């Protein structure tokens, strides 16, 4: 690999690191080409990038971006890098499913979510977290619940008032007759 090619890889990696809010490093030493392509396909479906990068080039890109000092010890053996842009937890789910179906082909070294570093052994824990959309829906539901309760109470009062007025009118009609 020429110096220009290395510089280009570092530049592309820096750009991906700056855009991403989730980063997963995996050891893919037991992965076949067929399974690697299947994994790439799964990542593509969820809008995630997967790239194999030499550890030295990845380390230089991480140093350039800054804030990834705790990741350096994991830069050993072969490293596949997963970049998450929208949902930093989605790759954890995809990796968990892939590992479950393809044991001993891939192992996660480290997970970085919003610059928080987690050992790869915590993949299950990360994968079980709710999605960003689920959290937003939960918050909106919590905010909307009191207003729905108030609207229901007002409607009940209005209904009861109409019932009372109707009963009074009926009673007056009976007294007049």
C-alpha positions in Angstrom: 0.0 0.0 0.0 1.5 3.4 -1.0 1.6 6.4 1.2 -1.1 8.0 -0.8 -3.4 5.0 -0.4 -2.7 5.0 3.3 -3.4 8.7 3.6 -6.7 8.2 1.7 -7.8 5.4 4.1 -7.0 7.5 7.1 -8.8 10.5 5.6 -11.9 8.4 4.8 -11.8 6.8 8.3 -11.6 10.2 10.0 -14.6 11.4 8.0 -16.6 8.3 9.1 -15.5 8.7 12.7 -16.6 12.3 12.8 -20.1 11.4 11.4 -20.6 8.3 13.5 -22.1 8.1 17.0 -21.4 4.4 17.3 -18.3 2.3 16.6 -17.8 -1.4 16.9 -14.5 -3.2 16.4 -14.7 -6.9 15.6 -12.2 -9.7 15.2 -13.2 -11.5 12.0 -10.4 -14.1 11.8 -12.9 -17.1 11.4 -15.2 -15.4 8.9 -15.5 -16.8 5.4 -15.9 -14.5 2.4 -19.5 -15.7 1.9 -20.4 -14.9 5.6 -18.5 -11.5 5.4 -20.6 -10.6 2.4 -23.8 -11.7 4.2 -22.8 -9.5 7.2 -22.0 -6.5 5.0 -25.5 -7.0 3.4 -27.2 -6.9 6.8 -25.3 -3.8 7.8 -26.2 -2.1 4.5 -29.9 -2.8 5.2 -29.7 -0.8 8.4 -27.6 2.0 7.1 -24.3 1.0 8.8 -20.8 0.9 7.3 -18.5 -2.1 7.8 -14.9 -1.8 6.7 -11.7 -3.8 7.3 -8.9 -1.4 8.3 -5.4 -2.0 9.3 -4.9 -1.4 13.0 -2.1 1.1 12.4 -4.2 3.2 10.0 -7.2 3.0 12.3 -5.1 4.1 15.3 -3.9 7.1 13.3 -7.4 8.1 12.3 -8.6 7.7 15.9 -5.8 9.9 17.2 -6.6 12.5 14.6 -10.3 12.6 15.7 -9.3 12.4 19.4 -11.2 11.0 22.4 -10.7 7.3 21.6 -7.6 6.6 23.8 -9.4 3.7 25.6 -9.9 1.9 22.2 -6.1 1.6 21.4 -5.6 -1.6 23.5 -8.2 -3.4 21.3 -6.3 -2.7 18.1 -4.8 -6.2 17.8 -5.3 -9.1 15.4 -7.6 -8.5 12.4 -10.1 -5.7 12.8 -13.4 -5.1 11.1 -14.8 -1.7 11.9 -18.6 -0.9 12.1 -19.6 2.7 11.8 -23.2 3.6 13.0 -24.6 7.0 12.0 -28.3 7.2 13.0 -28.8 4.6 15.7 -25.7 3.7 17.6 -27.3 0.6 19.1 -28.5 -1.0 15.8 -25.1 -2.6 14.9 -25.1 -4.3 18.3 -28.4 -6.0 17.4 -27.1 -7.0 14.0 -23.8 -8.3 15.4 -25.7 -10.2 18.2 -27.9 -11.9 15.6 -25.0 -12.7 13.3 -22.9 -14.1 16.1 -25.8 -16.2 17.4 -26.2 -17.8 13.9 -22.4 -18.0 13.2 -20.6 -18.9 16.4 -16.8 -18.7 16.5 -16.7 -16.8 13.2 -16.7 -13.3 14.7 -16.1 -11.7 18.0 -16.7 -8.1 19.1 -13.6 -6.6 20.7 -15.0 -3.2 21.8 -18.2 -1.1 21.4 -18.1 2.7 21.5 -21.5 4.4 21.8 -21.5 8.2 21.9 -17.7 8.1 22.8 -18.5 5.8 25.8 -16.3 2.6 25.6 -17.7 -0.8 26.4 -15.9 -4.1 26.3 -17.1 -6.5 23.6 -18.5 -8.8 26.3 -21.3 -6.3 26.9 -22.7 -6.6 23.4 -25.8 -8.5 24.6 -26.5 -5.7 27.1 -26.2 -3.0 24.4 -28.3 -5.0 21.9 -31.1 -5.2 24.4 -31.4 -1.4 24.8 -34.4 0.2 23.3 -34.0 2.0 20.0 -34.0 5.8 19.8 -37.5 5.7 18.2 -38.8 3.6 21.0 -37.4 6.0 23.6 -38.9 9.0 21.8 -42.3 7.3 21.5 -42.1 6.5 25.2 -41.3 10.1 26.2 -44.1 11.5 23.9 -46.5 9.0 25.4 -45.6 10.0 28.9 -46.0 13.7 28.0 -49.3 13.1 26.2 -50.9 10.9 28.9 -51.7 13.8 31.4 -53.2 15.9 28.6 -55.3 12.9 27.4 -56.5 12.5 31.0 -57.5 16.1 31.3 -59.3 15.9 28.0 -61.1 12.8 29.2 -62.1 14.5 32.5 -63.4 17.6 30.6 -65.4 15.4 28.3 -66.9 13.5 31.3 -67.9 16.8 32.9 -69.5 18.0 29.7 -71.3 14.7 29.3 -72.6 14.7 32.9 -73.7 18.4 32.5 -75.7 17.5 29.4 -77.2 14.6 31.2 -78.2 16.8 34.2 -79.6 19.5 31.9 -81.6 16.8 30.1 -82.9 15.3 33.3 -84.0 18.8 34.6 -85.8 19.4 31.3 -87.5 16.1 31.4 -88.6 16.7 35.0 -90.0 20.2 34.1 -91.9 18.6 31.2 -93.4 16.0 33.6 -94.4 18.7 36.1 -96.0 20.8 33.4 -98.0 17.9 32.1 
